[in-house]
Amino acid sequence: MENIISCRNLYKYYYKGQPQEFAALNNVDIDIPEGKLTIIKGRSGSGKTTLLNMMSALDSNDSGSIIFDNEDISGLSDNDKDMLRRKKIGFVFQSVAIIPVMSAYENVDFALRAAGVKKNRDARIKEVLNLVGLLERAKHMPSELSGGEKQRIAIARAIAPRPKVVFADEPTGALDTATGIKIVTLFKNLIEKEGTTIVMTTHDPGLMQLGDITYEMSDGVISVSRD
């Protein structure tokens, strides 16, 4: 099994050099296997979102290395990081970030346009909406969708450009448990059908057993969960 991401000796400090300095990430080593669902669990403030931000090039680490698809992204310029996110990374957040003035179809199309996809967009939009079970809702606006449906549209948008990795930060945090399980089951189906790698954070113990591998974060330190 190959790793799409490997982090070694990763540190991220806040208030660096000040008396209240602390390490949000403290010597973190983590491997993300390609084509699997990796879950990172931990309470609020444990460092799991900070780690996702490092691996997805949204923020910069203070030391250590982040190998993403065989490239050390730690020293990339802001422009190169932006291009990496556009071409190889998808995002799903707890607060569903679909665009309220665009239909479900238009939200997915927007992601493809942002990634520079010019050909066969219509076919791909319909394909991913069908994958998440919402093709018949393509013309609906976000205000006409339930919370679970909005999150499924956000997932369709994230996977549409065929990213190497989708990062999902507490994607079920605003949903009830039953809907949350459906979302994670959808992730598993997408991995099987699309070959996508998904890295997800959660604090919901009911979802953790669904991951192919689960890590636990506490006070900036990571370990493989044995639960």
C-alpha positions as CSV (number, residue, x, y, z in Angstrom):
1,M,0.0,0.0,0.0
2,E,1.5,3.3,-1.1
3,N,1.2,6.5,0.9
4,I,-0.2,9.6,-0.9
5,I,0.9,11.8,2.1
6,S,3.7,11.3,4.6
7,C,4.6,13.8,7.4
8,R,7.7,13.6,9.5
9,N,8.7,15.5,12.6
10,L,6.0,18.1,12.0
11,Y,5.8,21.1,14.2
12,K,3.4,24.1,14.3
13,Y,3.8,26.8,16.9
14,Y,1.4,29.5,17.9
15,Y,2.6,32.7,19.6
16,K,6.1,31.6,18.5
17,G,8.8,33.2,20.6
18,Q,6.4,34.6,23.1
19,P,6.0,33.4,26.7
20,Q,2.6,31.7,25.9
21,E,4.1,29.8,23.0
22,F,2.7,26.3,22.5
23,A,3.0,23.6,19.9
24,A,-0.3,22.9,18.1
25,L,1.6,20.1,16.3
26,N,4.3,18.4,18.3
27,N,6.7,16.1,16.4
28,V,3.9,14.6,14.3
29,D,4.5,11.6,12.1
30,I,1.6,10.4,10.0
31,D,1.1,8.4,6.8
32,I,-2.0,8.6,4.6
33,P,-2.5,5.5,2.5
34,E,-3.7,6.1,-1.0
35,G,-7.3,5.1,-1.9
36,K,-8.4,4.7,1.8
37,L,-10.4,6.5,4.4
38,T,-8.2,7.9,7.1
39,I,-9.9,9.2,10.2
40,I,-8.2,11.6,12.7
41,K,-10.1,11.8,15.9
42,G,-9.7,14.1,18.8
43,R,-11.5,16.6,21.0
44,S,-11.7,20.3,20.0
45,G,-8.3,22.0,20.3
46,S,-6.4,18.7,20.0
47,G,-4.6,19.8,16.8
48,K,-6.5,17.8,14.2
49,T,-7.7,20.8,12.1
50,T,-4.2,22.3,12.3
51,L,-2.8,19.0,10.9
52,L,-5.4,19.0,8.1
53,N,-4.4,22.6,7.2
54,M,-0.8,21.6,7.0
55,M,-1.4,18.5,4.8
56,S,-3.7,20.4,2.5
57,A,-1.4,23.4,2.0
58,L,-3.8,25.9,3.7
59,D,-1.2,26.7,6.2
60,S,2.6,26.3,6.6
61,N,4.4,24.1,9.1
62,D,7.3,25.6,11.2
63,S,9.5,22.5,10.8
64,G,9.4,19.0,9.5
65,S,8.4,17.7,6.1
66,I,5.1,17.1,4.3
67,I,5.4,14.8,1.2
68,F,2.3,15.0,-0.9
69,D,2.2,12.9,-4.0
70,N,6.0,12.4,-3.9
71,E,6.7,16.2,-3.6
72,D,7.8,18.0,-0.4
73,I,5.2,20.8,-0.3
74,S,6.7,22.5,2.9
75,G,8.7,25.0,0.9
76,L,6.2,25.8,-1.9
77,S,5.4,29.4,-2.7
78,D,1.8,30.6,-2.1
79,N,1.1,30.5,-5.8
80,D,2.3,26.9,-6.1
81,K,0.3,25.9,-3.0
82,D,-2.8,27.5,-4.5
83,M,-2.2,25.5,-7.7
84,L,-1.8,22.3,-5.7
85,R,-5.1,22.8,-4.0
86,R,-6.9,23.6,-7.3
87,K,-5.5,20.5,-9.1
88,K,-5.0,17.8,-6.5
89,I,-7.1,18.6,-3.4
90,G,-10.8,18.8,-2.5
91,F,-12.4,20.1,0.6
92,V,-15.5,19.4,2.7
93,F,-16.1,21.4,5.8
94,Q,-18.5,21.2,8.8
95,S,-20.1,24.5,7.8
96,V,-21.4,23.5,4.3
97,A,-19.6,26.0,2.0
98,I,-21.7,25.6,-1.1
99,I,-22.6,28.9,-2.8
100,P,-26.2,29.9,-1.9
101,V,-27.0,31.7,-5.1
102,M,-26.0,28.8,-7.3
103,S,-28.0,25.6,-7.9
104,A,-26.5,22.2,-7.1
105,Y,-25.4,21.8,-10.7
106,E,-23.8,25.2,-10.8
107,N,-22.0,24.6,-7.5
108,V,-20.3,21.5,-9.0
109,D,-19.6,23.3,-12.2
110,F,-17.9,26.1,-10.3
111,A,-15.4,23.6,-8.8
112,L,-14.6,22.3,-12.3
113,R,-14.1,25.7,-13.7
114,A,-11.8,26.7,-10.8
115,A,-9.7,23.6,-11.4
116,G,-9.4,24.6,-15.1
117,V,-11.5,21.7,-16.5
118,K,-12.8,22.7,-19.9
119,K,-14.0,19.5,-21.5
120,N,-17.0,17.3,-20.7
121,R,-18.0,19.3,-17.6
122,D,-21.7,18.5,-18.1
123,A,-21.1,14.7,-18.1
124,R,-18.9,14.9,-15.0
125,I,-21.3,17.1,-13.1
126,K,-24.1,14.6,-13.8
127,E,-21.8,11.7,-12.9
128,V,-20.9,13.0,-9.5
129,L,-24.4,14.2,-8.6
130,N,-25.5,10.7,-9.4
131,L,-22.8,9.2,-7.3
132,V,-24.1,11.2,-4.3
133,G,-27.7,10.3,-5.1
134,L,-28.8,13.8,-6.0
135,L,-28.9,14.0,-9.8
136,E,-32.7,14.7,-9.6
137,R,-31.9,17.7,-7.4
138,A,-29.5,19.3,-9.8
139,K,-31.6,22.4,-10.4
140,H,-32.4,22.9,-6.8
141,M,-31.0,25.9,-4.8
142,P,-29.3,25.2,-1.5
143,S,-32.2,26.8,0.3
144,E,-34.4,24.0,-1.1
145,L,-32.1,21.2,0.3
146,S,-31.8,19.5,3.7
147,G,-28.6,19.7,5.7
148,G,-27.6,16.2,4.6
149,E,-28.3,17.0,1.0
150,K,-26.2,20.2,1.1
151,Q,-23.3,18.2,2.5
152,R,-23.7,15.6,-0.3
153,I,-23.6,18.5,-2.9
154,A,-20.4,19.7,-1.2
155,I,-18.9,16.3,-1.5
156,A,-19.9,16.1,-5.2
157,R,-18.2,19.4,-5.7
158,A,-15.1,18.3,-3.9
159,I,-14.6,15.1,-5.9
160,A,-15.7,16.5,-9.3
161,P,-12.2,17.6,-10.5
162,R,-10.8,14.2,-9.5
163,P,-8.5,15.3,-6.8
164,K,-5.8,13.1,-5.3
165,V,-7.1,13.7,-1.8
166,V,-10.3,15.1,-0.2
167,F,-9.9,16.6,3.2
168,A,-13.1,16.6,5.2
169,D,-12.9,18.6,8.5
170,E,-15.8,17.5,10.8
171,P,-18.1,17.0,7.8
172,T,-20.8,15.4,10.0
173,G,-20.5,17.8,12.9
174,A,-23.7,19.7,12.1
175,L,-25.7,16.6,11.2
176,D,-27.6,14.0,13.2
177,T,-25.9,10.6,13.8
178,A,-27.9,8.7,11.2
179,T,-27.2,11.3,8.5
180,G,-23.5,11.4,9.6
181,I,-23.2,7.6,9.1
182,K,-24.8,8.0,5.6
183,I,-22.1,10.6,4.8
184,V,-19.2,8.4,5.9
185,T,-20.8,5.4,4.1
186,L,-20.9,7.7,1.0
187,F,-17.2,8.4,1.4
188,K,-16.5,4.7,1.5
189,N,-18.5,4.2,-1.7
190,L,-16.7,7.1,-3.4
191,I,-13.3,5.6,-2.5
192,E,-14.4,2.3,-4.1
193,K,-15.8,3.9,-7.3
194,E,-13.5,6.8,-7.8
195,G,-10.3,5.7,-6.1
196,T,-10.3,8.9,-4.0
197,T,-8.2,9.2,-0.9
198,I,-10.2,10.8,2.0
199,V,-8.8,12.2,5.2
200,M,-11.5,13.1,7.7
201,T,-11.5,14.6,11.2
202,T,-14.2,13.8,13.7
203,H,-14.9,13.6,17.4
204,D,-18.0,11.3,17.0
205,P,-17.1,7.9,18.4
206,G,-19.9,6.3,16.3
207,L,-18.0,7.0,13.1
208,M,-14.5,6.1,14.0
209,Q,-14.8,2.4,13.3
210,L,-15.7,3.1,9.7
211,G,-12.2,4.3,8.8
212,D,-9.6,2.1,7.2
213,I,-7.1,3.6,9.6
214,T,-7.7,5.9,12.6
215,Y,-5.3,8.2,14.3
216,E,-5.9,10.0,17.6
217,M,-4.7,13.5,18.4
218,S,-4.2,14.9,21.9
219,D,-2.5,18.2,22.7
220,G,-0.7,18.2,19.3
221,V,0.6,14.6,19.6
222,I,-0.6,11.9,17.3
223,S,-0.8,8.1,17.6
224,V,-2.5,5.3,15.8
225,S,-5.8,4.5,17.6
226,R,-6.1,1.0,19.0
227,D,-9.8,1.3,19.9
